[in-house]
């Protein structure tokens, strides 16, 4: 299987690195990247073939992975049109609806929309996927295999849910980082050095996530087990509830979902 990436940014780097670690051959990967410095880095780091523009030799592939910014996608896709011959096309562009992408590609139907998140950069991401009906089961497996090179995957049956995937997992790392940031600030206010605060905060968050991942119990039960009646944890959680922390997080995610729909409409305008 041969894969060509349109765009050689951070997520493309993560996917290429992940594919190579799983045994994929560098000789079967090509990248179309307009920036000469990025091309040189990709060739040096991974040994993949790089091209400055769409060419027949670059697009003699089985899969085209669209990894340019959503705002640049329409312009970047136009040069592909003469070279599309039933390749599977996978988009990792946030917010860009497949109906719009298909229209820009002359009604092309073999399209898969995905939403990876930034932990993919260390192979710990989670990616939501949605495919148009023209994508075969074999092609769905191919798409899944490619994205699993950087973490776990989850198929979505309704493309409208992709905005929710973006709100929960695409933006989710920012929510987790905000929690760690608050934990560190509180630790420094309690007298710890920045280094100590960082260690306490990150290791606590990391351990809690590992425990949740390995437990069959819901997060609410795990939280209750840490919370002794009349104890310190109860005092903290009571104050957080009074400040509306949980409700604020939920409201923020719903706002992200709504904004995702708005962006999709804006990106798809002719």
JOQUI-V518653 format. One record per residue. N is the residue number from 1. PSI is psi in degrees with one decimal (NA if undefined). OMEGA is omega in whole degrees, 0 to 359 (999 if undefined). Layout:
# JOQUI-V518653
n=[N:N]
psi=[PSI:PSI]
omega=[OMEGA:OMEGA]
This chain:
# JOQUI-V518653
n=[1:2:3:4:5:6:7:8:9:10:11:12:13:14:15:16:17:18:19:20:21:22:23:24:25:26:27:28:29:30:31:32:33:34:35:36:37:38:39:40:41:42:43:44:45:46:47:48:49:50:51:52:53:54:55:56:57:58:59:60:61:62:63:64:65:66:67:68:69:70:71:72:73:74:75:76:77:78:79:80:81:82:83:84:85:86:87:88:89:90:91:92:93:94:95:96:97:98:99:100:101:102:103:104:105:106:107:108:109:110:111:112:113:114:115:116:117:118:119:120:121:122:123:124:125:126:127:128:129:130:131:132:133:134:135:136:137:138:139:140:141:142:143:144:145:146:147:148:149:150:151:152:153:154:155:156:157:158:159:160:161:162:163:164:165:166:167:168:169:170:171:172:173:174:175:176:177:178:179:180:181:182:183:184:185:186:187:188:189:190:191:192:193:194:195:196:197:198:199:200:201:202:203:204:205:206:207:208:209:210:211:212:213:214:215:216:217:218:219:220:221:222:223:224:225:226:227:228:229:230:231:232:233:234:235:236:237:238:239:240:241:242:243:244:245:246:247:248:249:250:251:252:253:254:255:256:257:258:259:260:261:262:263:264:265:266:267:268:269:270]
psi=[131.5:136.3:134.9:126.4:131.0:98.3:135.2:42.7:-161.0:-45.6:-36.0:-42.5:-43.8:-44.7:-42.0:-46.5:-41.6:-41.9:-42.2:-37.2:-27.9:3.1:3.8:141.8:133.1:-28.4:-19.1:9.1:130.5:154.2:129.2:111.6:123.5:-23.6:122.0:-38.5:-42.7:-39.2:-43.6:-40.0:-41.4:-43.4:-41.6:-41.5:-38.7:-13.9:21.6:161.6:136.4:144.4:149.4:-15.7:167.5:128.6:159.8:-41.7:-31.6:-29.8:19.7:68.0:173.9:-29.7:134.4:124.3:114.5:110.7:33.8:167.8:145.2:-39.1:-20.0:-3.0:-45.6:-47.0:-37.5:-28.7:-30.1:-44.2:-12.5:-25.8:-43.1:-14.7:3.2:120.1:61.8:22.8:151.8:129.9:125.9:126.7:134.1:17.8:121.4:133.0:-14.3:117.3:146.1:-31.1:-40.0:-44.1:-42.7:-41.8:-42.1:-23.3:24.5:31.9:18.1:138.7:-17.9:71.6:137.9:128.3:133.3:159.1:88.3:167.6:171.1:-26.9:-11.4:-25.7:-21.3:19.5:18.1:29.7:176.0:134.9:127.8:141.9:145.2:135.5:145.5:158.7:-26.9:-11.6:123.9:167.0:-39.2:-40.6:-33.7:-40.7:-39.9:-47.5:-44.9:-43.1:-42.2:-47.5:-25.4:-8.9:-16.6:15.4:-158.1:166.1:156.8:119.3:140.0:135.1:-16.8:120.0:-26.9:-25.8:-12.4:-29.8:-35.4:-37.0:-44.2:-42.7:-37.9:-57.2:-34.0:-48.2:-14.0:-41.1:-33.1:-37.3:-42.4:-40.4:-35.0:-41.2:-45.0:-40.6:-44.5:-40.0:-43.3:-42.6:-43.1:-39.2:-40.0:-35.3:-21.4:6.3:1.0:152.1:160.4:-38.2:-43.0:-41.2:-40.9:-47.3:-47.7:-43.2:-50.3:-43.6:-34.0:-47.3:-43.4:-43.6:-40.5:-41.3:-42.0:-41.2:-44.2:-38.6:-33.0:-9.3:146.3:-9.3:146.8:160.2:-33.1:-38.2:-43.1:-39.6:-43.4:-33.5:-26.4:-16.1:99.6:140.6:126.8:6.6:-171.9:-40.5:-41.4:-40.9:-40.8:-46.5:-34.2:-42.9:-41.3:-39.1:-39.9:-31.8:-3.0:33.9:-52.6:-45.6:-36.4:-39.1:-47.4:-44.8:-38.4:-41.2:-40.2:-35.6:-38.5:-39.9:-45.8:-41.2:-34.5:-41.0:-40.7:-42.9:-38.7:-41.4:-40.2:-41.3:-30.5:0.2:142.3:NA]
omega=[179:182:173:177:171:185:183:181:186:183:175:177:180:181:179:178:179:179:180:179:180:177:179:183:177:180:181:180:175:179:172:186:185:184:184:180:178:178:181:180:180:179:181:185:190:181:181:177:181:181:182:182:179:178:181:182:180:185:170:190:177:184:172:181:183:184:172:181:182:182:182:191:184:180:182:183:185:180:180:191:182:188:182:182:177:171:171:179:180:179:173:182:181:172:185:184:183:178:179:179:179:180:180:181:175:179:181:186:183:186:174:177:181:176:173:176:190:174:173:180:176:178:183:182:170:187:171:180:174:182:172:183:182:179:182:178:178:180:175:179:178:179:180:180:181:182:178:175:181:178:182:182:180:178:179:183:182:184:179:179:180:175:177:175:178:182:184:186:179:178:186:178:178:178:180:178:177:178:180:178:180:179:179:181:178:180:179:177:177:171:179:175:178:180:179:179:179:181:181:185:183:181:177:179:181:180:179:179:178:179:179:181:184:182:175:182:177:181:181:179:179:178:181:181:178:190:176:180:179:184:184:181:179:179:180:183:178:179:178:178:178:179:178:184:182:180:179:178:180:180:179:179:177:177:178:178:179:179:178:178:179:180:178:178:180:181:184:180:177:999]
